Amino acid sequence: MGEGRGSLKRRWQVLGLLVAPLLFPSAHAETLVIAGDIWCPINCQPGSERPGIFVELAQEIFGEAGIRVEYRQVSWARAVHDTRNGRLDALIGAGVQDAPDFVFTPTAPGVSRMCFYAARGATWRYQGLLSLSGIRLGSINGYSYGQELDTYIRINRDKPAHVQVVSGDQALEMNVEKILLGRIDATIENAWVMDAYLAGSGQQAKLVKAGCRLPDVPIYLAFSPALEASPRHAAMFEAGLQRLRASGRMNELLQRYGLPPLD
């Protein structure tokens, strides 16, 4: 009789091993790898106390489902390429124009307001595309600034008297330095990003905002078009965004980075 009970116990153990993965899929430590070049406060230094708004959103939302988020800092062009090919799960801070084939959520976690910056004392102001014809504009390789400006940059990127393109993890710093050295007349950058950089580097007094491009552009955590899990991850992220907005947690996170709350 003892042998029969032991046999039954073993059957239940085997059944439990078969059923557990179905009931608790998160037990298999899934990892979501997200990446981008530093675009603080959207995504900041990996491993820091404030790794960035989008990084913290991803960590909180996917963490609730037992999915670990790994954040990597790579150049923008490489991040787009590797996410498109499925080597990375998601691209941080992308606009639809950056990668229209990616998987986007219905809700954008942020908005990019692109503004032009020039040296203090400069008289030039952005007043539409025609106003760019007389200046040297600095831009970053692979970034999208809206269809009209993207077309202008593409047409003129081999004409240094009109457009100069930089690449790499220090691209923003390079453009600021080129303005201060007189090598370009203005650069275009996300207002959150530039304001945070100038404040952190103590250079607020060196540049001025010379106008902004309209309209603002929604920015996303964009998921790889090459991975089967991307639609599921996008749906999870969308549901999480809605929860955090309804609870007020989203505004708490924005305020943590010194940004105004959502309307």
C-alpha positions in Angstrom: 0.0 0.0 0.0 2.9 2.3 0.8 4.3 1.6 -2.6 1.0 2.6 -4.2 0.9 5.9 -2.4 4.4 6.6 -3.4 3.5 5.9 -7.1 0.5 8.2 -6.9 2.7 10.9 -5.3 5.2 10.6 -8.1 2.4 10.9 -10.7 1.2 14.2 -9.1 4.8 15.5 -9.1 5.2 14.7 -12.8 1.8 16.3 -13.5 2.8 19.4 -11.5 6.0 19.8 -13.6 4.0 19.6 -16.8 1.3 22.1 -15.7 3.4 24.7 -13.8 4.8 26.3 -17.0 1.3 26.9 -18.3 0.1 28.5 -15.1 3.2 30.5 -14.3 4.9 31.4 -17.6 6.9 34.2 -16.0 8.8 31.6 -14.0 11.1 31.3 -17.0 13.0 34.6 -16.5 12.1 36.5 -19.7 14.4 39.4 -20.5 13.5 42.4 -22.6 16.5 44.2 -24.1 15.8 47.9 -24.9 18.4 50.3 -26.2 19.2 53.8 -27.6 21.9 56.5 -27.3 21.7 58.7 -24.3 18.8 61.1 -24.7 18.4 62.2 -21.1 15.8 62.6 -19.5 14.2 60.1 -21.9 17.0 57.6 -21.3 20.1 58.4 -19.3 23.2 56.7 -18.1 22.7 52.9 -17.6 22.9 51.8 -14.0 22.4 55.3 -12.6 19.9 56.3 -10.0 17.9 58.0 -12.8 18.3 55.8 -15.9 15.6 57.8 -17.8 11.8 58.2 -17.9 11.2 55.6 -20.6 13.6 53.1 -19.0 11.8 53.4 -15.6 8.5 53.0 -17.3 9.6 49.8 -19.0 11.2 48.5 -15.8 8.0 49.1 -13.8 5.5 47.9 -16.4 7.3 44.8 -17.5 8.5 44.1 -13.9 4.9 43.7 -12.9 4.7 40.8 -15.3 8.0 39.2 -14.1 9.9 40.3 -17.1 13.4 41.7 -16.5 14.3 44.8 -18.5 17.9 45.2 -19.7 18.9 48.7 -20.9 21.8 49.2 -23.2 23.5 52.4 -24.4 24.4 52.2 -28.1 24.6 54.6 -31.0 21.3 55.6 -32.4 22.0 54.2 -35.9 23.1 50.9 -34.4 20.1 50.7 -32.1 17.7 51.2 -35.0 19.5 48.6 -37.1 19.7 46.0 -34.3 16.1 46.5 -33.2 15.0 46.1 -36.8 16.9 42.9 -37.2 15.6 41.5 -33.8 18.9 41.6 -32.0 17.3 44.1 -29.6 13.6 44.0 -28.4 12.8 47.7 -28.4 14.2 51.1 -29.4 13.9 53.9 -26.9 12.5 57.3 -27.9 11.6 56.6 -31.5 9.1 58.6 -33.6 7.1 56.8 -36.2 9.2 58.6 -38.9 12.4 57.0 -37.4 11.3 53.5 -38.0 7.8 53.2 -39.6 8.1 49.4 -39.8 8.4 49.0 -36.0 5.6 48.0 -33.6 4.2 51.1 -31.9 1.7 51.4 -29.0 -1.5 53.5 -29.5 -0.3 55.8 -26.7 2.9 57.7 -26.8 4.7 57.9 -23.5 6.3 61.2 -24.4 6.4 64.1 -26.9 9.4 65.5 -28.7 9.4 69.3 -29.1 12.3 70.0 -31.4 13.8 73.4 -31.0 16.8 75.2 -32.6 19.7 76.4 -30.5 22.3 79.0 -31.4 25.1 80.8 -29.6 24.0 83.6 -27.2 24.1 86.9 -29.1 23.2 85.3 -32.4 20.4 87.1 -34.2 19.2 84.2 -36.4 15.8 82.7 -35.5 14.0 79.8 -37.1 11.0 81.0 -39.1 10.3 78.0 -41.3 12.4 76.0 -43.8 13.4 79.0 -45.9 15.2 80.5 -42.8 17.7 77.6 -42.8 19.1 78.5 -46.2 21.6 81.0 -44.7 23.0 79.0 -41.8 25.1 75.8 -41.1 22.8 73.4 -39.3 24.1 70.6 -37.0 22.1 67.4 -36.9 22.6 63.8 -35.6 22.9 60.8 -38.0 19.8 58.7 -38.0 17.5 61.0 -36.1 14.2 62.1 -37.4 13.2 65.7 -37.1 9.9 65.5 -39.0 9.4 64.9 -42.6 10.1 68.4 -43.9 13.3 68.8 -42.0 14.4 65.2 -42.7 14.1 65.9 -46.4 16.1 69.2 -46.1 18.9 67.4 -44.2 19.0 64.5 -46.6 19.3 66.8 -49.6 22.0 69.0 -48.0 23.9 66.5 -45.8 26.9 66.5 -48.2 27.0 70.3 -48.3 28.8 71.4 -45.1 27.8 75.1 -45.7 24.2 74.0 -45.1 24.1 70.8 -43.0 26.7 69.0 -40.9 25.8 65.5 -39.5 27.5 64.0 -36.5 27.3 60.4 -35.1 28.0 58.5 -31.9 27.2 58.5 -28.2 28.5 62.1 -27.8 26.7 63.6 -30.7 24.8 66.2 -28.7 27.9 67.4 -27.0 29.7 67.6 -30.3 27.0 69.8 -31.8 27.1 72.2 -28.8 30.8 72.4 -29.0 30.7 73.1 -32.7 28.3 76.0 -32.1 30.6 77.5 -29.4 33.6 77.1 -31.7 31.7 78.8 -34.6 31.8 75.7 -36.8 28.0 75.6 -37.1 25.4 78.3 -36.6 22.6 76.3 -35.0 21.6 72.8 -34.0 18.2 71.2 -33.5 17.4 69.0 -30.5 14.6 67.9 -28.3 13.9 70.7 -25.8 13.8 68.3 -22.7 17.1 66.8 -23.8 18.9 70.1 -24.5 17.6 71.8 -21.4 18.8 68.9 -19.2 22.2 68.8 -20.9 22.8 72.5 -20.6 21.8 72.5 -17.0 23.9 69.5 -16.2 27.0 70.9 -17.9 26.5 74.5 -16.6 26.2 75.9 -20.0 22.7 77.5 -19.9 24.1 80.9 -20.5 26.0 79.9 -23.6 23.2 79.0 -25.9 19.8 80.5 -26.7 16.6 78.9 -28.0 16.1 80.2 -31.5 12.6 78.9 -32.2 10.9 75.5 -32.4 9.5 73.3 -35.1 5.8 72.6 -35.0 3.9 70.4 -34.5 5.3 68.3 -31.6 6.1 64.7 -32.4 5.0 61.7 -30.3 7.9 59.5 -29.2 7.6 55.8 -28.2 9.2 52.7 -27.0 9.2 51.0 -30.4 9.3 47.2 -30.6 11.2 45.1 -33.1 9.3 44.1 -36.3 11.4 40.9 -36.5 10.3 39.3 -33.2 7.1 37.3 -32.7 6.8 38.6 -29.1 6.7 42.3 -30.1 2.9 42.6 -30.4 2.5 41.0 -27.0 5.1 43.3 -25.4 3.5 46.3 -27.0 0.1 45.4 -25.7 1.6 44.9 -22.2 3.3 48.3 -22.4 0.2 50.1 -23.6 -1.9 48.6 -20.7 0.8 49.6 -18.3 0.9 53.2 -19.6 -2.9 53.5 -19.1 -2.6 52.2 -15.5 0.2 54.5 -14.6 -1.6 57.5 -16.1 -4.8 56.7 -14.3 -3.1 56.2 -10.9 -1.0 59.4 -11.1 2.2 57.4 -11.1 3.2 58.8 -14.6 3.1 62.4 -13.2 5.2 61.3 -10.2 7.8 59.9 -12.6 7.9 63.1 -14.7 8.3 65.3 -11.6 11.1 63.1 -10.5 13.0 64.3 -13.6 12.0 67.9 -13.1 9.4 67.9 -15.8 5.8 69.3 -15.7 2.9 66.8 -15.2 0.7 65.7 -18.0 -2.5 67.7 -18.6 
